[in-house]
Amino acid sequence: MLRDGNGSYSENGTVFLEGFTIHAKKETTTDAFEIAFEKEEKSPLLKFVGMRKGIIPEFESILMEGKGAVTPAFFIIYGTGSSKNPRYANHEPGYAIQFLLMGPSRYYAEIAIPSLLTAHLDNAMDMPWEKSASILWYTLTGEKDPDL
């Protein structure tokens, strides 16, 4: 790897510049080079994706590696792309409604913390805090969680 004083470096024929990548590939039969200059897109850590049913703010985060979701208050944070997955999109909004109905103290003690502690279990969706979120959202909107 070669580095210069401007934040650029080169490794295996690829030159990296801040915000851009230049790929240089030498042809084996001639002395010609193929050069591609690509702008790197930087993803924000938290990206607003919309309002569920016009009332619940939804975000996606690259920190969650494209899976899962959390509802820390009256908003939802999905892993990148998970906001389109009915398993999360028809379940997590129920938590946002529970947060409004119960208030922060009861919500964290009776719903959020137990949910985080049991999320890894095979039967996690059978837990009362999981079922209640899905049933509440289904009752209000008719949108069914596939795990219900």
FENFENJO-V792839 format. One record per residue. N is the residue number from 1. RES is the residue in one letter. PHI is phi as a letter, one per 40 degrees, with the letter a starting at -180 (999 if undefined). PSI is psi in whole degrees, 0 to 359 (NA if undefined). BURIAL is 1 if it has 24 or more other ideal C-beta (glycine too) atoms within 12 Angstrom, else 0. Layout:
N/RES/PHI/PSI/BURIAL  N/RES/PHI/PSI/BURIAL
This chain:
1/M/999/133/0  2/L/b/136/0  3/R/b/150/0  4/D/b/179/0  5/G/c/359/0  6/N/b/13/0  7/G/g/8/0  8/S/c/153/0  9/Y/a/164/0  10/S/b/139/0  11/E/a/125/0  12/N/f/45/0  13/G/g/2/0  14/T/b/128/0  15/V/b/129/1  16/F/b/125/1  17/L/b/155/0  18/E/d/115/0  19/G/g/355/0  20/F/a/155/0  21/T/b/132/0  22/I/b/122/1  23/H/b/124/0  24/A/b/123/0  25/K/b/124/0  26/K/c/132/0  27/E/c/142/0  28/T/c/333/0  29/T/c/344/0  30/T/b/181/0  31/D/c/14/0  32/A/c/152/0  33/F/b/143/0  34/E/b/125/0  35/I/b/128/0  36/A/b/134/0  37/F/b/113/0  38/E/b/136/0  39/K/c/129/0  40/E/c/131/0  41/E/c/130/0  42/K/c/123/0  43/S/c/135/0  44/P/c/154/0  45/L/c/327/0  46/L/b/121/0  47/K/b/126/0  48/F/c/128/0  49/V/b/348/1  50/G/i/187/0  51/M/b/115/0  52/R/c/122/1  53/K/f/25/0  54/G/g/6/0  55/I/b/335/0  56/I/b/115/1  57/P/c/136/1  58/E/b/138/1  59/F/b/158/1  60/E/b/145/1  61/S/b/133/1  62/I/c/346/0  63/L/c/341/0  64/M/c/8/0  65/E/f/38/0  66/G/g/13/0  67/K/a/152/0  68/G/g/181/1  69/A/a/157/1  70/V/b/149/1  71/T/b/87/1  72/P/c/347/1  73/A/a/215/1  74/F/c/49/1  75/F/a/161/1  76/I/b/139/1  77/I/b/115/1  78/Y/b/157/1  79/G/c/156/1  80/T/d/123/1  81/G/g/345/0  82/S/c/344/1  83/S/c/343/1  84/K/c/350/0  85/N/c/118/0  86/P/d/334/0  87/R/c/324/1  88/Y/c/318/1  89/A/c/337/1  90/N/b/13/1  91/H/b/308/1  92/E/d/323/1  93/P/d/333/1  94/G/c/324/1  95/Y/c/319/1  96/A/c/321/1  97/I/c/317/1  98/Q/d/321/1  99/F/d/316/1  100/L/c/318/0  101/L/c/323/0  102/M/c/336/1  103/G/g/162/0  104/P/c/314/0  105/S/c/308/0  106/R/c/320/0  107/Y/d/310/1  108/Y/c/317/0  109/A/c/320/0  110/E/b/342/0  111/I/b/297/1  112/A/c/308/1  113/I/c/312/0  114/P/d/323/0  115/S/c/315/1  116/L/c/322/0  117/L/c/336/0  118/T/b/2/0  119/A/d/332/0  120/H/c/349/0  121/L/c/150/0  122/D/c/326/0  123/N/b/26/0  124/A/d/321/0  125/M/c/353/1  126/D/c/352/0  127/M/c/146/0  128/P/d/325/0  129/W/c/333/1  130/E/c/310/1  131/K/d/318/1  132/S/c/323/1  133/A/c/314/1  134/S/c/317/1  135/I/c/319/1  136/L/c/313/1  137/W/c/318/1  138/Y/c/318/0  139/T/c/320/0  140/L/c/326/0  141/T/b/340/0  142/G/g/1/0  143/E/c/117/1  144/K/c/133/0  145/D/c/128/1  146/P/d/336/0  147/D/c/358/1  148/L/c/NA/0
